[in-house]
């Protein structure tokens, strides 16, 4: 019986120790832009007129590799699939698949030459103004 009581006492002591431990203080929330400016003004004694507010940068336009493919084909009339694959660092088969999809949408034309030694290429359909 004594062993059992000693064991339970140790468990209870361990729980009490855990409960008494102090929790780490939570981090303060980040300051807003206005609060940061006020803090700078107070620290350096600067005047509000001297602080130049920078406008936020516009978000960059999101582009995909298919957009890049269309851009490459748009710069030249005809571009071989191998050349596009090198520029986009993709496999030729994948570029050919993309070409088929774009051909279905009427954006480019996938051309297989009659000469079997020549590689297939993409041709733009509409002339840009």
Buried (B, 14 or more C-beta within 10 A) or exposed (E): EEEEEEEEEEEEEEEEEEEEEEEEEEEEEEEEEEEEBEEEBEEEEEEEEEEEEEEEEEEEEEEEBBEEBBEBBBEEEEBBBEBBBEBBEBEBEEBBEBBEEBBEEEBBBBBEEEEEEEEBBBBBEEEEE
